């Protein structure tokens, strides 16, 4: 086993170096092979070792050796400093694009979110890795995380890979009334239905969806989900609105900061205002919002 490979495995075990280090290692080695091919070549190391041996035996003057090396290296650094990030991304995509896009199962470069942009290879903002993203950014913010692994590591990753990590936005159809696209998407807080394309000025309507229904979800189901929240009426106690809302955990009755979950056997379409008020009186009601802290107990003060 080569010494460098042994040391890398040692430090990875000793200090728990994660996949971020592997990604940075790959990025650095690829960058060197593209722009510093001479010094990253094995023959350069061999020749340099021979020259250093001559220095140690007094056959070569070390200052002249250092000057020759530094002149070439400084020239390469000056050329690389003028390279734009996009130029580097284009070169990396040209060299590894077939691996990157095959990894996420993309047959074409069309963006699955906005359907207008093209998927391109990008380097993360802080240089910690790579990802596939839409070229219409910032109008479209769709991204797909992509990490390059060796064959052995890729097999290990596939064992632990969750389906959610590979989920891509799914176009379910169009709204009959507004003609807007309806998508099934996955975000930081779970799956959701989205009405319309991504837009910053006026965010589209989004409704959470339970994970168990995403495989069988149809356009009709999505249209039904988009009806939420549904206003049932005003509470007879104080005329505050009582509504029916959806979350990734199911359907709830909402009244002020009180939430009552509907049972799985209950059909949400059968819920009336009267039935909702009765559910809010049950034992399974939970309160949302900030908790009121109890005053600190300071003991009993006796007055003389």
C-alpha positions in Angstrom: 0.0 0.0 0.0 1.4 3.4 -0.9 2.5 5.6 2.0 0.1 8.5 1.1 -2.9 6.1 0.9 -1.9 4.6 4.2 -1.6 8.0 5.9 -5.0 9.1 4.4 -6.8 6.1 5.8 -5.0 6.6 9.2 -6.1 10.2 9.5 -9.6 9.4 8.3 -10.0 6.8 11.1 -8.1 8.8 13.7 -9.8 12.1 13.2 -13.1 11.0 11.5 -12.5 12.8 8.3 -15.8 12.8 6.5 -17.0 12.9 2.9 -16.5 16.7 2.8 -12.8 16.1 2.9 -13.1 13.5 0.1 -14.9 16.0 -2.0 -12.3 18.7 -1.4 -9.6 16.2 -2.1 -11.2 15.3 -5.5 -11.7 19.0 -6.3 -8.1 19.9 -5.5 -6.6 17.0 -7.5 -8.8 17.7 -10.5 -7.9 21.4 -10.4 -4.2 20.5 -10.3 -4.5 18.1 -13.2 -6.2 20.7 -15.3 -4.0 23.8 -14.6 -0.8 22.4 -13.0 -0.4 19.2 -15.0 3.4 19.4 -14.9 3.8 19.4 -11.2 1.0 16.9 -10.6 2.5 14.4 -12.9 4.4 11.5 -11.4 7.5 12.2 -13.5 7.9 15.6 -12.0 8.2 14.1 -8.5 10.8 11.6 -9.7 12.9 14.3 -11.5 12.6 16.6 -8.5 13.8 13.8 -6.1 16.8 13.3 -8.4 17.6 17.0 -8.4 17.3 17.2 -4.7 19.7 14.3 -4.4 22.2 16.2 -6.4 21.8 19.2 -4.1 22.4 17.0 -1.0 25.6 15.6 -2.7 26.8 19.1 -3.6 26.5 18.5 -7.4 23.8 21.2 -7.9 23.4 24.6 -6.4 20.1 24.8 -4.5 19.4 28.5 -5.3 19.5 27.9 -9.1 17.2 24.9 -8.7 14.7 26.9 -6.6 14.8 29.8 -9.1 14.0 27.6 -12.1 11.1 25.9 -10.3 9.7 29.2 -8.9 9.8 31.0 -12.2 7.7 28.3 -13.9 5.3 27.9 -10.9 4.8 31.6 -10.6 3.9 31.9 -14.3 1.3 29.1 -13.9 -0.2 30.8 -10.8 -0.5 34.1 -12.7 -2.4 32.4 -15.5 -4.7 30.5 -13.2 -5.6 33.6 -11.2 -7.4 35.1 -14.2 -9.7 32.1 -14.6 -13.4 32.7 -13.8 -15.4 30.2 -11.7 -17.7 29.5 -14.7 -14.7 28.6 -16.9 -13.6 26.1 -14.3 -17.1 24.7 -14.0 -17.3 24.3 -17.8 -14.0 22.4 -17.8 -15.0 20.1 -15.0 -18.4 19.4 -16.6 -16.7 18.6 -19.9 -14.4 16.1 -18.2 -16.8 14.6 -15.7 -20.3 15.5 -17.0 -21.1 12.0 -18.1 -20.4 10.7 -14.6 -22.3 13.6 -12.8 -25.5 13.4 -14.8 -25.6 9.6 -14.9 -25.3 9.6 -11.1 -28.6 11.4 -10.8 -30.3 9.5 -13.6 -30.9 12.5 -15.9 -31.5 11.6 -19.5 -31.6 15.1 -20.7 -30.5 18.5 -19.3 -34.0 20.0 -19.0 -34.7 21.4 -15.5 -37.4 19.2 -13.9 -38.6 22.1 -11.7 -39.1 25.2 -14.0 -39.0 23.1 -17.3 -37.3 26.1 -19.0 -33.7 26.0 -17.7 -30.9 23.6 -18.4 -29.1 21.6 -15.7 -25.4 22.5 -15.4 -22.5 21.6 -13.2 -21.6 24.1 -10.4 -19.1 24.4 -7.6 -20.6 25.3 -4.2 -20.4 28.8 -3.0 -17.7 28.1 -0.4 -15.9 25.5 -2.6 -16.9 22.5 -0.4 -18.3 20.3 -3.2 -20.2 20.2 -6.4 -23.9 20.1 -7.4 -26.2 20.0 -10.4 -28.3 23.2 -10.6 -30.5 25.1 -13.0 -28.9 27.7 -15.1 -31.9 30.0 -14.6 -30.8 30.8 -11.0 -31.9 32.9 -9.1 -35.3 32.6 -10.9 -35.2 28.8 -10.4 -33.4 27.5 -7.3 -33.6 23.8 -8.1 -30.4 21.9 -7.2 -29.4 18.3 -6.9 -26.5 17.5 -4.6 -23.8 15.4 -6.3 -20.7 14.0 -4.6 -18.1 12.0 -6.6 -17.1 8.8 -4.9 -14.9 5.8 -5.7 -16.5 2.5 -6.7 -16.0 1.1 -3.2 -17.4 4.1 -1.5 -20.3 4.4 -4.0 -21.4 0.8 -3.1 -21.3 1.7 0.6 -23.3 4.9 0.0 -26.0 3.0 -2.0 -26.7 0.8 1.0 -27.5 3.8 3.2 -29.0 6.0 0.4 -32.5 7.1 1.2 -35.1 7.6 -1.7 -35.7 11.2 -0.5 -32.2 12.1 -1.5 -32.8 11.1 -5.1 -36.3 12.6 -5.3 -36.8 15.1 -8.2 -39.8 17.4 -8.6 -42.7 15.7 -10.4 -45.1 17.5 -12.7 -48.6 16.1 -11.9 -50.4 18.2 -14.5 -52.2 21.6 -14.8 -54.9 23.3 -12.8 -58.1 23.2 -14.8 -59.1 26.7 -13.6 -55.7 28.6 -13.7 -53.8 26.5 -16.2 -50.8 26.6 -13.8 -48.5 23.6 -13.4 -48.9 21.5 -10.3 -45.8 19.9 -8.9 -45.0 17.3 -6.2 -41.7 18.4 -4.5 -39.6 17.6 -1.5 -38.1 20.3 0.7 -36.4 20.6 4.1 -39.7 19.9 6.0 -41.0 17.1 3.8 -43.1 16.6 0.7 -45.5 19.2 -0.6 -47.8 20.1 -3.5 -46.9 23.4 -5.3 -49.3 25.4 -7.5 -47.3 27.3 -10.2 -43.7 27.8 -10.9 -41.1 29.1 -8.4 -41.1 32.9 -8.2 -39.5 35.2 -5.7 -41.9 38.2 -5.8 -45.0 36.1 -5.0 -44.3 32.6 -3.7 -46.6 29.9 -5.0 -49.1 28.1 -2.9 -47.7 25.1 -1.1 -49.5 22.3 0.8 -47.7 19.6 2.9 -48.3 16.0 1.9 -47.8 12.8 3.9 -44.9 10.7 2.7 -47.0 7.5 2.6 -49.2 8.9 -0.3 -46.6 10.2 -2.7 -46.3 7.0 -4.7 -50.0 6.9 -5.5 -50.6 10.7 -5.7 -52.7 11.8 -8.7 -53.6 15.2 -10.2 -57.1 14.9 -8.6 -55.5 14.2 -5.2 -53.3 17.2 -5.6 -56.3 19.4 -6.5 -58.0 18.2 -3.4 -55.0 19.0 -1.2 -54.7 22.5 -2.7 -58.2 23.3 -1.2 -56.6 23.6 2.2 -56.7 25.4 4.5 -60.5 25.2 4.5 -62.5 27.7 6.6 -65.3 25.8 8.4 -66.8 28.9 10.1 -66.6 31.0 13.3 -66.3 29.5 16.8 -69.6 30.0 18.7 -67.6 31.0 21.8 -65.7 34.1 20.5 -66.3 34.2 16.7 -62.7 33.3 16.0 -62.2 31.3 12.7 -62.1 27.5 12.8 -60.3 25.9 9.9 -59.1 22.6 8.6 -55.4 22.4 7.7 -53.0 19.8 6.3 -49.5 19.0 7.5 -47.1 16.2 6.8 -48.7 14.3 9.8 -52.2 14.5 8.5 -55.3 16.7 8.7 -56.0 19.0 11.7 -58.7 21.3 13.0 -57.2 24.7 13.9 -58.7 27.2 16.3 -56.5 30.0 17.6 -53.4 28.1 18.9 -55.3 24.8 19.4 -54.8 21.9 17.0 -56.9 18.7 17.0 -55.9 15.9 14.7 -58.5 14.0 12.7 -58.4 10.2 13.0 -57.4 8.1 10.0 -61.0 6.7 9.8 -62.5 10.2 9.6 -63.3 11.6 6.1 -62.2 15.3 6.1 -65.0 16.1 3.7 -67.6 15.1 6.3 -66.4 17.5 8.9 -68.7 20.4 9.8 -68.2 23.3 12.1 -70.2 21.6 14.8 -68.1 18.4 14.5 -64.9 20.5 14.6 -66.0 22.3 17.8 -66.6 18.9 19.4 -63.2 17.7 18.4 -61.6 20.8 20.0 -63.1 19.7 23.3 -61.4 16.3 23.2 -58.3 15.1 25.0 -56.1 15.0 21.9 -56.0 18.8 21.5 -52.5 20.3 21.4 -51.5 23.9 21.8 -49.1 25.5 19.4 -47.2 28.8 19.7 -44.8 30.0 22.4 -45.1 28.7 25.9 -45.8 31.0 28.7 -43.0 30.7 31.3 -43.9 30.3 34.9 -42.8 33.1 37.3 -39.6 32.2 39.2 -40.3 31.1 42.8 -38.4 33.4 45.2 -39.6 32.0 48.5 -41.8 33.5 51.2 -40.8 37.0 52.4 -41.7 37.5 56.0 -42.4 41.1 57.1 -41.5 42.1 60.6 
